[in-house]
């Protein structure tokens, strides 16, 4: 649980940062991730830059915001919770009555004690968010509403890390960091991703090259792919990948299929989850909602699944102040981390094998089978014998795992032993 605890501490550190799709909150988050993996590079893309059908927006900076009653008492304060202001709010400083104030207020009526997360990225307006309980308790009064913010030609910030392998073929791990203080929705993905990157950097041998991307959701992935020859390289090289989102709670495991659900990523994800948590939830691409949308878009066509614990939009705390540090846990983060490790290990070891002798091989003379035959001795090598039975050159290791219901993590060392004994060979 050490890594899970480390990831939880990292999330707790980043929780107060005031993030949006642009701005210093994103930069601060990236800088904190770089304390774990300094190799992450940070890139700035100027406002107004075309990103396919989109345009990089103006940068938003907010310094302060509050509402005061006629006594000068703050009834709402951005510095107490950064969900209290509608994302990308324009500045305001005026006195209003209660009726006018309510025009600028947003609540979540079905969750009366939660502050909702509300944004207006592409239409200029201002607004405040509060609980329905606060809203209902507002008395007739005059109110001073104040937002100190600005929209200006700045830039969109993203992070990237390329970890080279023996092959130019790539695996994409993408996550986002554009929401303010929400723990599962916003912080769990970057935390799990950065510790996966640290683990991969520590491995001695990697077949695939790994591309880690840290972006603001939607506009960030579009901007990233549109930069230079990124999309060209990604389309030529990416064989599998995952978009990590909401991976910090303990409730379940979920995955969103690729557009047709028939990629290597789908195959590996379903296999690994079937052993780790057989009750996992599988969602069709029609239930997409994060950056798997952009990576699977027609013309992009990358084999990227969405991976979550409780999927975004499917848990009650989503996009509210209830998505706090109490919703995620070290064990939840650890589980997501280990699941992604299993997926990567399965991908790295996913070869097709063919047996090199006719008939059942004699394992005993190779030290691979007990030399004393007794009831129960066969049980120790059942997985090995089953692996051999399906090593006919047509099945990869994930296929065999599905056929004999043995985790890939158990089959990889078996394949290594059999290869060392020259009993099987890899089929290209």
N, C-alpha and C positions, 0 to 999 in steps of 0.2 A: 504493500500500500504506500510505499515511500513516494513513488511517482505520482500517485493519485493525490496525496497530501501536497506535494509540490505544485501540482497543477491547480489545486484548490486555492493555495496561497497566492499563486499568480493571478487567478481570477479575482480574488479579493482585492489585490493591489490595483487592478485595472477597473474595478467596478465603478468608482466615482468619476472616471474620466467622462467629459462631456463630448461624446462622439456624434458625428453626423456623416453625411456622404462626403463631405470635405472638411478641412479645418485641422486645428491643432489637436483635437481629441484623437483623430486618426494617427497623427504623427506621434503623439505621446504613447499611444497603444503600440505602434510599431517599434518605437524606441525601447519600450519595456520588453517586447518579444525579442529584440536584438540583445538584451542582457542574457537571454537563454541561448540564443543562436546568433552570434555576431555576424555570421556570413550572410544573413538576410540583407539584401540591398533595397534601398528606398528610392522611389522614382516619383517625380512630380510632372503632371500633365496640365498645361495651362488651360484656364477657362476659355471656352469658345472652340476648343479642338473638336473636330468631328470624330465620332465613334460610331461608325456605320450609320444607322438612321438616327442616332442620338447626338447630343452635343454636351461636352463637359460643362457643367453649370458654373455659375459664379461661386466663389468660396463664401462660406457663412462663418461669421465670428460673433459669438455672444459673450458679453461680459457680465451682465446682471439683468435681473427681471424680478418684479414683485407686484403685488396688489396690496394697497393699504386702504383701510377704512377711514372714515372722517376723523377718527381720533389719532390717525397716524400709525395705527397698529398694522403690522404686516399680517395679512390673512393667507398669503401664499408667497413663497420665496423660492426662486430658482436654485439658490445656493443650498437649500435644504434637500431638494430632490430635482434633478435635471429633467425629469419627465414633466415638470410643471409648465413647460413652455412648448408650444407647437414647434416642431423642427423647421428651421429656416424662417422663423418669424422675422418680419421687418420691424424696425424700431417704432416705438410709440411712447408718448408721454402726455397723458390727458386725464381730465376728471370726467367721470361718467356716473349716471345714475344706475340703479340696479337693473332696470330693463335693458339699457344699452350694454351693461357689463355682460349680461347673459348671452348676448350675441357673439361674444368672443370666448365663451367657455365651452369646454368639451369634457364629457364624463362617460363612464361606462355603466349605464343604468342596471344591467344584469349582474354587475359586480359592484355594489354600492360603496365598498370600502377600498376600491382599487383606483389608482391613477392610470388613465389610459395613455398609450403611446400614440401620438398623432403627429403627422408631418404634412407639410405643403411645400414640396421641393420645387415644383414646376409652375406654381402660381403664387404670386406674391401676396401674402396676407400675414396677419399676426393672430395669435391666440394663446390661451392658457388652458391647462388641464388640471382638473381636481377630482376628488372623489365625488360620487353622487351625494354622499352624506354631507360633505362640505357645501355643495351646491344647494341642497335643500334647506340648509340652515342659514343661508345668507339673508340678513335682514334688509329692509328698505333703508338705504343709506346712499351717500355719495362715496365713490371709490376712485382712488388714484391708481391708474394702471401705467406701468413703466416697463419697457424693454429696451435695453441698451445693446443693440446689435448692428451689424452691417453686412451687406452683400457687396462683394467687390471682385474685380478680376484678379483671381489668385490661381489656385491649381487644385487638382485632385491628386491624392497621394495613394500609392500602393506599394506593397512589398513583394519581393520575388527572391527565390532561392533555387538554384539549379545544382543538384547533387549528381555528378557524373557517374555512370556505370560502365560496364564493358560494352554495352550496346548503346547506339543512339536512340533506340526505341524508348519511349518515355511513359511514365506514370504520373498523372496529375493529381495533386492534393490541393484543393482550393477551399478557402473559407473566407468569411467576411467580418468586418469590424466597423460598422457604421451606425449602430444603435447606441443610445445612451445607457443608463444603468439598468440593464437586464442581464441576468447571469447566464441562464441556460441558452437563451436565444442569441446572445452576443458574445459571451466570453469563453464558453466551453469549446467552441470550434477552434479558435486561435490557440487556446491552451493545449488541446490534444494535438493539433497540427504541429506546433513548435516542438513539443516533446517527441513526436514521431520523427521530425527532422533531425533532432539531436541524436536520437537512436540510430537513424540511418547513417549519419555522419560518422558514428562510432563503429559501424560494421566494416570488416576488412574487405569484403567482396560483395559487389552488387552487380547483377546482370543488367538491370534496367537503369536508365537515368531518371531521376525524380525531379519533377517541377513543382515547387511549392509556391502558391499564390495567395496573397493576403490583400483583399480588395474591399472597398465599399460595395454592398450588394447591388446587383443589376448594372448600374452605370459603371461600376468598377470593373466587372468582368468584361463588359462590352469594350470599355476603354483599353483594358489590358490586351485583349485579342486584336484590337485594331492598331496597336502600336507596332511600327516597323514590320518585320516579317514574323511576328509572334504566331499569328493564325496559320500562316503557311507551314511553319515548323511544327506546330501542334497537330495540324491535320496530317502531316507526313509521318509523324513519329509516335503520337500518343496511342497506346494500345489499351489502356484502362485508366480509371481514375474515379475519385470520389469528391463530392462537395460535402464538407462537414458542417453540420448545423444542429444546434440543440442536442449536444452529446454529453450532458453533465448530470442528468437525473438518474434515478434508480428504477424507474417504472417499467420500461420495456426497451426493446430495440426495434428500429424501423428502417426501412429503406425504400427509396423511390426509384422505380425502374427507369432505364433509359427509354427513349421514345418507343421503341418496339420490344424492349425487354429481352433482347436476344444477343447481348454482347458478352464478352469475356468478363467484364466487370459484374454484370448481372449474375452470371454463372458462379463466380467466386464468392460474391456477397451472400447469395442464397445458401451456398454450401457451408460457409463458415458459420453463418447465423443458425443454420439448422442444428449444429452441434452445440453452439454456445447457449442459445436460447430458442428452442424449437417453437415457442409461441410468438416469435417475432411477427411484426406487422409489415406486410408488403403492400405498397401503394403503387398504383399504375401511374404512368406519366401524366394522366389527366389530373392527378392530385399534386402536380409539381408546384413549387412556389418560391424556390430559392434559385441559385445560379445554375443548377442543372438545366433550367430553362434555356439559358444562353448557350451553354456548351452543347446541347442537343438540337439547337435550332437548325432548320433546313439550311443547307449550305455550310454550316459549321460541322454538324454531325459527328461530334466527339463522343466516345463511349463512357460517359460520366454519369454515375448514379448519385443520388442523394443518400447520405447516411446520417441517422439520428438515433438518439435514445427515444424520448417522446417527440414525435415529429412536430415541427412548427405548425401552428394553427390547430393542433389536435389536443393540446393540454390547456386547462382553464386559465392558467396564469400567463399564457402567451400574450405578449405585447401589452403588459400592464406592470405596475409596480410590484405585483405579487411574484413576478419572476426575479426573485432576489437571491441572495447567497444561501438562504435556507432551502431553496428548491434544488440546488445542485449539491453534490457530495464528493469526497475523495473516492469513494467506491464507485460512484457513477462514472466519474471521469476515467478512473482506472479501467473500468469495464470497456468503455469505448476505445481507449488507447490499446488495450490488449486485443480487442476485436480487429482493429485496423492493423495491428502487427500481424495477426493471423492471416488477414487478407493479403498483406504484402508478402508474407512468407509463402503463401500458397501460390501467388503470382510468380514469385522468383523460382519456385520449384516445380512449376507446372509444365513438365515435359511429357512427351509420349514415349513409352518404353516398349521394347520387344524382347521376349525371351530368346536366348541364344542356344537352346538345346531342344531336342524333340522329346516329348513326353515330360512327365514330372521330373524335375531335377532332383538329384540326390544332395540334399542340403547337409546331411550329417558329415560327409567327408570334407565339407567346406567350413565346418564349425558353426553352421547356421541352424542346426536341428539337434535336439537332445539325442545322445547316442544310446540311451536306455529307453526302450519303448514301453510305456505304461499308461494305463488309463489316466487321462488328464495331461499327459505330456504334450499332446498335439495342440492343446489350447494355447500354449505359449507362442506358437508360430502360426496360428490360424490366419492372422492378418497378413503375414508374409506369404502364405500359400495362396490366399485369396488374391493378393496383389499380383502374384505370378500368373494366376489363372486368367486374369484380364489384361496381362501385358502382351497383347497381340499386335501392338503397333498402331491400333486404331483409337485407343483411349488415352487421354491425358490423365494426369494424377488426380485432377478434380473429378473427372468421369469415374475413375476407379473408386475414389472416395464415396461418391454417390451410390455406386453399385454395391459396394461391400459394407457401407455404413460405418466407415472408420475415418476419423478426422485426418485431413491432409497433414496436419502437424505430426501425426503418428506414422504416416506413410513415407514422408520425406527421409527419415533415417533408415527405413527399410530399403528404399530405393538406393540410398547411398551404399548400404551393405551389399546389396545384390550387384550393383555396378562394380564395386571393388572386387567382387568375386568373379567378374566377367560373365555373370549369368544373364544380365540384361544390358541393352544399349539404348541410347537415346535415338529416336527416330525423328528426323528433321521434318 
